Amino acid sequence: MRRYSRITGTGSYLPPRRLTNADLAEELAASGVETSDDWIVERTGIRARHFAAADVCSSDLGVEAARRALDAAGVLAQDIDLIIVATSTPDMVFPSTACILQNKLGANGCPAFDVQAVCSGFIYALTVADAMIQTGSASKALVIGAEVFSRILDFKDRTTCVLFGDGAGAVVLEASDTPGILASDLHADGKHVGILCVPGHVSGGSVLGDPLLKMDGQAVFKLAVGVLDEAARATLAKAGKTAADIDWLIPHQANIRIMQSTARKLKLPMDKVIVTVDQHGNTSAASIPLALDTAVRSGRVVPGQLLLLEGVGGGFTWGAVLLNM
């Protein structure tokens, strides 16, 4: 009998500090940077985001999301036999944020590692976990996206610092006799490294290069819309499905314009798209599981529905996952 994987629980966590566009504009004005609620909303659809306190790391956000996902699945931490954390803002250079989170969670002993695919990270991590469950390498996995992007923002660049927020989302993925994850499609193209990156690293105790986020917004937008459509169609084709079969599209929450363009290409109405970017901003690898958990807890996403998850991020990376809840 073939072995499959299914999501059995979701969870998310946002740091308490919430900044509306007006709050952020006031803080930026003190540094001589001008922006406004209207300017941000018109270009991005973002109205608020959450920033973590200075002593809070990605693992702290991730472990809270993981606990909520475990509770929802009715699974104990010690029963988890695989932990994958998608993050671009790890707690340390090493060890992995997954190992740090594993210890905080009390799930010591199982394999634990990070995946770095920026905003596509959760899609990559979910695909890896699904493959490991299908091959029998794991039976109960925690897949987490956790980010503190506020640490790498240039608050003198209003075109990027207004976009991002902090947060975490998690799912419990368990072995099943019935199909849950139906298909996935992953890609990367390193020739686009320069359009979205943090071009700095640590050497000899000092930062070499620039440790703050850089983005060519127009290039990212143009590339993102095209590759998201291609990945969505490829994933649907692998599963023998069409866009008309989708109950919910849950895209990476980067920019409402990208999300609207993706939906249009798939001929999906926006009332079939889960949108949280207005309240969370772009939380990178955390955005898809955050949006998924928000939709589950609000009662919009229910068992039996067909979901298409898709993400695109620096690298340039992109991919999609089609699943039955």
N, C-alpha and C positions, 0 to 999 in steps of 0.2 A: 504493500500500500504506500502511495506517495505521501510524503511528509510536507506540510505547508506551515505557514506562520500567520498569526492573526494578532491585531491589536486588541488587547483585553482591558486596557486602562490608560487614561490620559491624565496629565497633570501639568500645571504651570505655576510660575511665581514671578511677580514683579516687585522690585524694591519699592519701599513706601514713598520715596520722594518722587512726586509727580510734578512735571513742569509743563504748563500750558505754553502755547506760542507766545502769549503775552508775558509770561514769567521769563521765558528764555530771552525774549527781545529786550526786556528790562536789564537782565544780567549782561547781555552783549553790549548794550548801549554804554554801560559803565566802562567798557574797553574800547569804545569808539566804533563799534560795529553796528550798522543800522539794519534792521529787519522789522517785520511786522507780521501779525496773524494773517492778514489778507495775502501778503506776499508768499508766505509759506503754504497756506492752504491752496492757493491758486495753482502753485507749481507741483505740489506733492500730495495734497489731501491730508497731510498730517496736522493734527490739532494739539496733541500732547504726547509726551514720552516720559519714561521713568529713568532716573539716574540712581545708581548704587552709591552708598556711602563709601568714603575713602578706604575703609578697612574691610570692605566686602568684595569677595572675589567671585569669579565664575563658578567655582565649585560650591560656594555658599548658596548661590541662586539655584544651581542645578540640583543640589541635594534636596531643597524644598520642593521643587517640581517633581523630583523622583519619588519622594515620600507620598505626594498626592496621587501620582500615577499608581503606585503600589497599593494604596488604599482603595483606589477605584477598581483595581484588578482583583483585590482580595488576595494579594501575594505578599509573603514576608520577604524582607530584605535578604535573609540568609538563604532563601530559595532561588535567588537570582544567580545564573551561571554565566552571564556575559554582560559587560557594561561597555558601551561605546558613547563617548562624549564628542559631539561636534562643537568646536570652538575655534575662533581666531584670536581670542584674548585669554590664553591660559594663565593659570595662577603663577606658574614658574616656567623657566626654560625647560627644566625637567625636574621631577618626574611628571608624567601626564596628569592633566586635570582629572582624568578618569580614575587614576589610582588614588588621588587625594580625596575625591568624592566617594570612592568605594570605602575608604576608611571611615569617613564621616557617617556614611550610611550604615556601616556594620555588615557589609556584604563581602568581607575579605576572603580571598582564596580563588575567586573566579577570574578569568581573563578580563583585563580592563585596559582600554587604550583610547587615544584621541584620534579623531579624523579632522583634517584641516582642508576644507574645500570652501571656506568662507561662507557666503550666503546659501550655497548649495549643500552645505555640510550635513544638514539633517537628512536630505535625500540620499546622499552618499552613505551615511551611517545606517539608515534604515535598510538600504539595499544590501549592505554587508551583513547586517544582523539577520536578515531574511535568508541569505545564502548559507550562513553558518547554521541556522536552524534547519534548513532543508537538508543539509548534509549530515545532521546529527551531532554537530559540534557544540550545540547549545539547545536548551529547551525553553528557558525563560530569560529573556534579555531585557535590559533597560537601555533605551536609546534616548539620548538627551542632547538638546541644543542649549547652550548657555553662553551668554556674552556680557561683557562690560565694555561696550564700544565707547562709552564716554571717556575712557582712559586714553584713547588714541585719536581723539578729535582735535582739530585745529580750530579753536574758538575765535580765530581772527578771519576764518574763511566761512562766510555765511552760506555759501553754496553747498557746503558739506555738513557743518556742525548742527544744522537744524534738522537733519535727516534721521539721525540715529538715536537709539535708546538702548537700555539694558533690560535683561530679562532672561527667563529660562522656560523651556517646555520639555516634556518627557512623555514617552509611551512605554508601556510594558508590551513586549512582543512575545507571544507564546506559541509553541508547536501545536499544530492542529491537524485533524484529519480532513478538514474542509478548507478550501482556498480562502485566504484572507488577502495577502498581497498577491495580485494577479500578474503584474508585469512591472518592469522598470527599465529606464534608459538613461545612461550616464555618459557625459562627454566632457572634454576639456580641450582648450586650445591656448597653449602657452605664448603664442605670438601676441596675445592681447594683455600680457602682464601689466604693461604700463598704464592702462586706462583706469585701473582701480587697484591701489596697492598701498602698503605702508613700507616705504623703501628705507628701512633702517634695521640694524641688528646690534647685538652687544658684542664687544670685543675688548678684552683686557680691562673690564670694569667700566667701559665708556660706551656710549651709543655712537655707532658709526652710521652715517646717513641721516635720514629724517624719520623719526619715530611716529609721525602723525599721518593720518589718512589723506591720500590724494586721489582725486577722481576727475575724469573727463566725462561730465554728465551726459553730453550729447552722444558721445561714442558708446557709452554704456547703454543708454536708452535704445539706440538703433540696433545694437547687437542683441540686447536682451529680448526684445519683442520677437525677433526672427527665430532665435534658438529655442525660446520657450514654446513657440508654436510647433517647431519641428519635433522637439522632445515629446510634447503632448501627443501628437499624431502618431509618432513611432511607438509610444507606450500603448496607446489604444489599439493600434494594429496588432501588436504582439499578443494582446488579450482577446482579439476578435471583437472589439467593441468600437463604437463610434462616439463622437462628442454628444450626440443626442441621448446616449445611455447614462451620462454623468448626472448624478444628483447634486453634487457639490464640487466646485473647483476651489481648491485651497492653495493659492499661489504664495510664493515668497512676498512678504509685505514690504516692498521697497518704495513704491511710488504708485499712487492711484492711477496715473496715466498709463503706466506699463501694464497694470492689471486690467484696465479697461480695454487696452489694445489687444491683449492676449484673449480676453473673452470675446471680443468682436471677431477675431480670426477664427475662433472655434464656434462662432455663431451661438454663443451662450449669453443669455440675459444676465445683467449684473445681479439680479436677485437670486442667481445660482452661484454667486461668488462670495466666499467668506472674506469680509473686509475688517481688519483690525488695525490697519496702518494709521488710521485717524487717531487712535488712542495709544498706540504703542510705538509709533515711528518704525524705523527699520532696525530690527533687533538681530539682523544677520542670521546665523544658524538657529537661533531660537524662534524666529518669526513663524515658521510653519507649524511646529508643535504648539506654540502659544495660540495661534489662530485655531488650530484643531481643537484644543482643549476648551477654548472659549466657546466654540460652536457646539461642542458636546454638552457642556454644562448649561448652555442656554436652551438646550432641547432641539436645536436645529438639526444637528447631525445625530442620527439614531441608528441602531443596528439594522443591517440589511441594505443600507444605502451604498452606492458606488461613489467613491471619492477619487479625484485626481489631484495629487499634490505635485507641485513643480517649483523649482528654484533655479536661480542664476546668480553667480557671484564672481568675485575676483579670481583670476587664474589664467584664463577665464574658464569657469566651470559652469555646467548646467545639467539638469536632469529632471526626471519625473517618475512618480510611482503611482500606479493605479491599484486601489484596494477596495475590498468589501469590508464594511464595519461589522 
